[in-house]
Structure formats: C-alpha cells, structure tokens
C-alpha cells in the first residue's frame, strides 16, 4: 500500500493511455498564445495577422505571422514552455 502512494504526482495526471491530460499541458507553458502574440507585436513593432499553436510531441510552439510597418509579412516562432523566440 505504501508503494502506491509514493508515485510521482505527474503519473496521477496521466490519462488511462499513459498520456498527460490537458491540465498538465497548460501548466507547463510559460505563456499563453495571447501573451506570445502581445510580446511579438511589441518586440517587432508589428501587428499580428495570424497566430497558431503547433505541437511537436510534448512540445508546444506558437507560430505568429506579423505585418510590419513597412508592409513586410514575416513569421516568428515562440516556444510555449520557455517563451523564447526561435
């Protein structure tokens, strides 16, 4: 009985198929998609025209398409867990 209570807390969050539930995924994110968009707009002095979330295994990346003041359209990628642009 004692061994069962010693399981890591992350195991309790896994669904029956061994995958982590949506609550755990959200907890691992440093910032939301909305926060990433706001940061990218400020950093690049541009307006977001599209933003989406892409998953790569257990990693989440935000792809934000921006329209610069010069009319140039470009994309930035932000790691959801670290908030780093890459």
C-alpha positions as YAML, in Angstrom:
chain: A
units: angstrom
residues:
- id: 1
  name: UNK
  ca: [0.00, 0.00, 0.00]
- id: 2
  name: UNK
  ca: [2.81, 2.41, 0.81]
- id: 3
  name: UNK
  ca: [4.42, 1.98, -2.62]
- id: 4
  name: UNK
  ca: [1.25, 3.13, -4.39]
- id: 5
  name: UNK
  ca: [1.23, 6.44, -2.52]
- id: 6
  name: UNK
  ca: [4.85, 7.12, -3.50]
- id: 7
  name: UNK
  ca: [4.07, 7.55, -7.22]
- id: 8
  name: UNK
  ca: [5.08, 10.88, -8.71]
- id: 9
  name: UNK
  ca: [2.32, 13.47, -8.95]
- id: 10
  name: UNK
  ca: [2.72, 13.62, -12.75]
- id: 11
  name: UNK
  ca: [1.58, 9.99, -13.01]
- id: 12
  name: UNK
  ca: [-1.70, 10.92, -11.35]
- id: 13
  name: UNK
  ca: [-2.32, 13.44, -14.12]
- id: 14
  name: UNK
  ca: [-1.87, 10.93, -16.92]
- id: 15
  name: UNK
  ca: [-4.96, 9.58, -18.63]
- id: 16
  name: UNK
  ca: [-5.55, 5.83, -18.96]
- id: 17
  name: UNK
  ca: [-3.40, 5.64, -22.10]
- id: 18
  name: UNK
  ca: [-0.25, 6.99, -20.45]
- id: 19
  name: UNK
  ca: [-0.57, 10.49, -21.88]
- id: 20
  name: UNK
  ca: [-0.74, 13.64, -19.86]
- id: 21
  name: UNK
  ca: [-4.08, 15.38, -19.63]
- id: 22
  name: UNK
  ca: [-4.78, 18.90, -20.93]
- id: 23
  name: UNK
  ca: [-4.43, 20.49, -17.47]
- id: 24
  name: UNK
  ca: [-0.83, 19.31, -17.23]
- id: 25
  name: UNK
  ca: [0.00, 20.65, -20.69]
- id: 26
  name: UNK
  ca: [-1.29, 24.12, -19.77]
- id: 27
  name: UNK
  ca: [0.72, 24.11, -16.54]
- id: 28
  name: UNK
  ca: [3.96, 23.51, -18.47]
- id: 29
  name: UNK
  ca: [3.50, 26.64, -20.60]
- id: 30
  name: UNK
  ca: [5.38, 29.78, -19.66]
- id: 31
  name: UNK
  ca: [2.91, 31.91, -21.58]
- id: 32
  name: UNK
  ca: [-0.37, 31.63, -23.46]
- id: 33
  name: UNK
  ca: [-0.84, 32.22, -27.17]
- id: 34
  name: UNK
  ca: [-2.34, 35.65, -26.43]
- id: 35
  name: UNK
  ca: [0.68, 36.61, -24.32]
- id: 36
  name: UNK
  ca: [3.06, 35.40, -27.02]
- id: 37
  name: UNK
  ca: [1.23, 37.49, -29.65]
- id: 38
  name: UNK
  ca: [1.36, 40.62, -27.48]
- id: 39
  name: UNK
  ca: [5.09, 40.16, -26.84]
- id: 40
  name: UNK
  ca: [5.85, 39.57, -30.52]
- id: 41
  name: UNK
  ca: [3.86, 42.67, -31.56]
- id: 42
  name: UNK
  ca: [5.75, 44.83, -29.05]
- id: 43
  name: UNK
  ca: [9.17, 43.36, -29.80]
- id: 44
  name: UNK
  ca: [8.88, 43.69, -33.58]
- id: 45
  name: UNK
  ca: [6.70, 46.81, -33.65]
- id: 46
  name: UNK
  ca: [4.25, 44.96, -35.88]
- id: 47
  name: UNK
  ca: [0.66, 43.72, -35.94]
- id: 48
  name: UNK
  ca: [-0.22, 40.03, -35.74]
- id: 49
  name: UNK
  ca: [-2.28, 38.82, -38.68]
- id: 50
  name: UNK
  ca: [-2.31, 35.13, -37.75]
- id: 51
  name: UNK
  ca: [-1.33, 33.02, -34.77]
- id: 52
  name: UNK
  ca: [-1.49, 29.30, -34.22]
- id: 53
  name: UNK
  ca: [-0.31, 26.60, -31.86]
- id: 54
  name: UNK
  ca: [1.72, 23.69, -33.20]
- id: 55
  name: UNK
  ca: [2.58, 20.57, -31.25]
- id: 56
  name: UNK
  ca: [5.78, 18.59, -31.71]
- id: 57
  name: UNK
  ca: [5.37, 15.58, -29.45]
- id: 58
  name: UNK
  ca: [5.05, 17.04, -25.97]
- id: 59
  name: UNK
  ca: [6.50, 20.42, -27.05]
- id: 60
  name: UNK
  ca: [4.21, 23.34, -27.95]
- id: 61
  name: UNK
  ca: [5.29, 26.11, -30.30]
- id: 62
  name: UNK
  ca: [3.40, 29.25, -31.27]
- id: 63
  name: UNK
  ca: [3.73, 30.49, -34.85]
- id: 64
  name: UNK
  ca: [2.85, 34.14, -35.20]
- id: 65
  name: UNK
  ca: [2.62, 35.88, -38.56]
- id: 66
  name: UNK
  ca: [3.24, 39.61, -38.29]
- id: 67
  name: UNK
  ca: [2.74, 42.59, -40.57]
- id: 68
  name: UNK
  ca: [5.46, 45.20, -40.15]
- id: 69
  name: UNK
  ca: [5.05, 48.95, -40.57]
- id: 70
  name: UNK
  ca: [6.96, 48.63, -43.86]
- id: 71
  name: UNK
  ca: [4.32, 46.23, -45.24]
- id: 72
  name: UNK
  ca: [6.56, 43.19, -44.87]
- id: 73
  name: UNK
  ca: [4.93, 39.97, -43.59]
- id: 74
  name: UNK
  ca: [7.10, 37.65, -41.52]
- id: 75
  name: UNK
  ca: [6.71, 34.81, -39.04]
- id: 76
  name: UNK
  ca: [8.16, 34.29, -35.59]
- id: 77
  name: UNK
  ca: [8.12, 31.10, -33.58]
- id: 78
  name: UNK
  ca: [7.84, 31.11, -29.80]
- id: 79
  name: UNK
  ca: [8.43, 28.13, -27.52]
- id: 80
  name: UNK
  ca: [5.43, 27.97, -25.18]
- id: 81
  name: UNK
  ca: [7.40, 26.43, -22.30]
- id: 82
  name: UNK
  ca: [10.27, 28.93, -22.26]
- id: 83
  name: UNK
  ca: [8.83, 31.99, -24.01]
- id: 84
  name: UNK
  ca: [11.92, 32.11, -26.23]
- id: 85
  name: UNK
  ca: [11.69, 33.13, -29.82]
- id: 86
  name: UNK
  ca: [13.37, 30.78, -32.21]
...
